[in-house]
């Protein structure tokens, strides 16, 4: 255990910061990243999804070793029986930001959007541009309206 602490200290701490402070800063960053998403994403996606008949059903947060690790914002269109799952899993073992559309009747899902964690900015400003791209894609709009069910090239933050 001492070896791991020394290794972590060598890799992540500066000479003027004790290891405990560096670990706490890392923990704060993790909590803030998901918490910020939980505040910003419903404002960016909720009103636009509502236009297509989707209502926010639930927000499910996941923790890992005491950290707020990821979140799912689930929107449901009960008339079309479709579900949009907007996910943020921004840490090194996860996929980042993703939007999936689920059709329980077909028992199928479509990946509509993905921004890997390594290309996300710390402040989540990418969410603004990606939400604009998302709601301006005709293929995405057709899927959200239930007009078609086909694979599309998912939206990325290039």
N, C-alpha and C positions, 0 to 999 in steps of 0.2 A: 504494500500500500504506500509506503514511503517513496518507493521508486516512482510510482504513478504520480504522486503529488509533485515530486521534483521534476518529472518530465513535463507535466502540465504547466508547472511554474516556468520552466525554461521556454516552453513554446508560446505561452499566452500572457505572461505577466511581464511588466517592465520593472526595472530595478527599484523604482520608487513606489510600487504598488504591491502590497502583500497578496498572496495567492487567494486568500478568502475574499478580498475585495474584488479581484478579477472574476472569481466564480459568481459572486453576487451580481456584478454588472452583466455577465452573460445570462444569468437567470432573469434579470429584469428585462433584457432585450427580448428574450423568448416570450415572456408574458405579454409585453407590449405589442409584439408583432401580431399575435392572434387577437388580442383585445382590440387593437386598432382596426383590424379587419372586421371584427364584429360590430364596430360602430360605423365604419365607412361603407361596407358592401351593401347593407340594406338600403341605404340612401341612394346608391348608384344603380342597383339592380331592381329593387323592389317596385318603385313606381313604373318602370318600363315593363317589367314582367306583368304587372297588374293590367296594363293595356291589353295583354293577350290572355287575360283571365286567370293568371296565377296569383295565389295568395301565399304569404309566408305561413308555413305550417309549424315549423320548429327550427330551433338552432340547437345543434348538438355539439358540445365541446368535449374534447378528449384530453386527458392529462396523462403524462408519462413521468414517473418519478417526481411528482409534485409540480411539474411544469405544465402550463397550458400549452398543449402541443399542436392541436389541430382543431378545426371546426367545420361543420357542415350546416349550410343554410338550405333548408328544404322548402321549395315552393310547389304547390299543388294546383293543377287545373282540374277540378272535379268534373266539368262538362266533357273534357277531352280524355279524362283518365290518364293524364301525363304528369310526370314529376320532374322538376328541375332541381338538381343537387349542386350547389355552388360550394366548393371546398377550398379551404386554405390549410395546407400542411407545409409550412415554409422551412422546415429544417432538413438537415443533411441526409436523413434516411428516407425522406418523403418526396412526393411528386410536385409539390408547389401548389399553385392555384389551378383549379380545374372546374369545368362546368360540364355536367352530364345531363342528358335527357333520358328518362326512363319511361318505357311503355310496358306496364305490367301485363296487358293483354297479349302482346307479342313476346313477352318475357325477354326483352331486348333493351339495350341502352346504346346511346351514341355519345362519344366524346365530342363536345362542341368547341372546347377551348382549353388550352393548357399553357401556363407560364411556369417553367421550372423554377425551383427556389433559387438556383444560382444566378438567374438573370433578373430577379426581383430587386427593386431598390428598397433600401431600409425603411423609407417613409411610406411605402405602398402607393406612390404616385402612378405606378404602372396601371393601377385599377381604373383610373380615369380614362386612359387611352384604350385599354382593353375593353371596357364597357362600351365605349363609342364604336369600336370595331365590331364588337359582338352584335350590337343592335342595328348595324348598318349592312350586315351580310344577308342578302336575299335567301340563301340556303338555310341559314339559321332561322330566319323569320318563318319560312315555310314549315320547318320542323316544329317550331313553337306553336304555330297555328294548327298543327295536326294535318296540314294539307299533303304532306309527303312523309315518307319514312325511308331515307336513304343515307348512305355513308357520305360524309362531306370531309373536306380537308379542314381539320380543326384549326381554329384561330390561335395564333401565337403572337407573342410580343417581339417581333423582329425589328 
